């Protein structure tokens, strides 16, 4: 072998050492699994043995007769209109709040337009930090801080959407064609003009597409926000579950499911047209 | 020019619709800007109170161990159960032509079902605890993993399989020596990515009683022990960041 090829090839391990390495890795993985199974008290046998309890729950949820179905659809379903509208409203406001707040963050957190490299690093770190905490945890925190209700949901989604949108949009801004930007600068344009006429037109369609994506995510989140007390249809679901009104809960889950599927479908179509 | 004017008019119309919708939504939930303005200092104040309580750091880390275990067991359940669904759903395997369509629809349906609701179900039927959380994560993961696995299977290079078939190998041998070596690293990389998502979900599942650090956090929130909340958040941020980083590193080496 020539020195060049040994330098570029990965360090070779002898077959015996490789075997040993695999053995150690295998033992480590087995150990992690044993510890995890003990920590969660997860036992496949018990899960299967008690599976009938789960099936029993499902049986109690699904209305058994045609009359029950009819009754639920004519009497209970109309009462769900308001909570479902609230769910959509929470998702809408959370997305809108995130879209507005993300714009300044994007400008700070994009390498090619940031006012200073240190600002860039701080803004990017802040963005990543916010995203490590799930939206529902923010919701639980806001419920404790400002009280039960849709406002907590909106605040939680706003915080989380801001970080997600800022991340997606800053990647789009960093990928813009630098030509127009340089042209505007060369013609004596201010940095505001560079943003307005160089960056914005290139990024806008992508930004709207990201907003739609975040809206989809927020709709999904807002259907369950109520389970932690942050308003919307989830709050109704939790109420019905705690009252053991399983048939009503089933109607809620069914409608939620259809709604999520429908919105995914429509938003997917719009995004296809945008980009 | 008329084209430009038309697109400007369309943009204005879309903006108007969005603004009207937002105003409608704000009225719907009785959003009061003044109230938010007054409440903002209080919120900032609470976040300032979340200085991690040192005494609670170790209990939080222990609870995070349970959360990690929930995510691991859940991801493993999902990753194993997704394999048969994926082979059914892959269009180039085709056991029965209808199976591919059914497999895709099943994985889509599971995906649309929020894991928090699954968590509530499993807590209701198996009792509160980490096992219910692991099950919820496992079942929910099947949907996305099966879809991604099916895509991986559809991108398999058919060359080796054809060569083995021509040499008279059995179907099982073709699977073992031509298909599996191609798909396995990507399967594992995809499962690792799902593990990152599932760790976030496992943090949340505690809020409905499904074990892990979420349980500690919920108690701290209901008792307004902001120092404990801070300790939990610190541990969550550290664990999620570490797992994201480690998993990204592993995935880069795998694929």
Interface residues (C-beta under 8 A of the other chain):
Chain A: X32 X33 X35 X36 X37 X39 X40 X41 X42 X43 X46 X47 X50 X53 X54 X56 X57 X85 X86 X88 X89 X90 X92 X93 X96 X128 X129 X132 X133 X134 X136 X137 X140 X141 X142 X143 X144 X145 X146 X149 X150 X151 X154 X155 X220 X223 X224 X227 X228 X231 X237 X238 X241 X253 X256 X257 X260 X261 X264
Chain B: X18 X21 X22 X24 X25 X26 X28 X29 X31 X36 X39 X42 X43 X46 X65 X66 X68 X69 X70 X72 X73 X76 X108 X109 X112 X113 X114 X116 X117 X120 X121 X122 X124 X125 X126 X129 X130 X131 X133 X134 X135 X200 X201 X203 X204 X207 X208 X211 X214 X217 X218 X221 X222 X224 X229 X233 X236 X237 X240 X241 X244
